Amino acid sequence: MGPAGPQTASQAEVVVPRIKSAKKRMRQTRAHTVHNRTQRSQLRTAIKRVRSAATAADAAKEYAEAVKIIDRAGRKNLIHHNAADRQKSRLARVVEGKKA
């Protein structure tokens, strides 16, 4: 709490970098954030498609696509590589469950 009382999100001070390298880092962070948001969205969508597939054949097809996206996300550090492996394992069990 500041001297004028609690601040809301709209009243919070905006940090403006003065140093050239800090300005560049801020630009890079904004660009990476936008890119990562789209990649994370594609990842989540691929996972949902596997889980919501109606038939075992559809699930297997969607699983193959999801594995590519999950592996790429793990490789690029969008998610931790162990989290990527865990997601693939869980989805594989979902696909096997649909076959039975």
N, C-alpha and C positions, 0 to 999 in steps of 0.2 A: 504494500500500500504506500503510495507516494504522498507527498505533502498535500496534494489536492484531493486525496481520497482514492478509492479503487478505480482502476482504469478498465474500460471495456475494450474489446478487440479493436473497435474502430478508433479508439483514442490512443492506442499504444503507439509509441514513437516508432517511426520508420527508420531503419538503419540504412544509411547511405554511405558506401565505402568511399574513402578519399584517395586511397592508395591504388595505383594502377593495377597491380597484381590482384588486389581484392576485388576490383571492378570486374576483371576478367574472370575470376573464380565465380563471381555472382552470375555472370552471363552463362558460364559453362554449367553451373548448377541448375539454372532455369531450363536450359536446353536438355540436360540429362533427365531432369524431373519429368518433362513432357514426354520424352522418349520412353523412359521407364514406365510411366503410367500406361502408355499404350501397350507396351510389352506385357505388363502385369495383367492388363485387361484381357489380352489374347490368351494368356496362360489360364486365367480363371474360366474363360469361356470354353476353352478346350476341355478342361476338367469337367465342367458342367455337361458338356455334350456327351462325354463318355458315360457319366452317371445317369443321364436322362435318355440314353439310347433305348429304343423300344425292343429291338431284337439283338441276339448275340452277335450276328454278323455286323450290324450297325455299330455295336459297341466295340468290336474288334477293329473295325475300320477307323473309328474315332480314336481308339486307344493308340493306334500306330501314329496318327497325327499328333496326338497329345504328347507322346513320348518325345517326338522331335522338339516340340516347343519346350517341354520341361527340361530336356537335356541342354538346350541352348540357354535357358534361363539359369541353370546351374553353372554352366561354363562361363557365362558373362557376369556372374555374381549378382544376378537379379534376386535369386534366392540362394540359400546355402546349398552346397552340393548334396549334403545329407538329406536336406528337406526335399530336394529333387528326387533322390532315390526313394525316400519314404512315399512321396506322392505316386511314383510309378508303381511301387509295390501295392499300395492300396487300390489303385485303379485296376491293376492286374487281377486282384481278388474280386473286384466288382464285375469285371468281364467274365471271369470264371464262374461267378455266381449266376450270371445271366445264361450261361451255357447249360447249366444244370436244370 
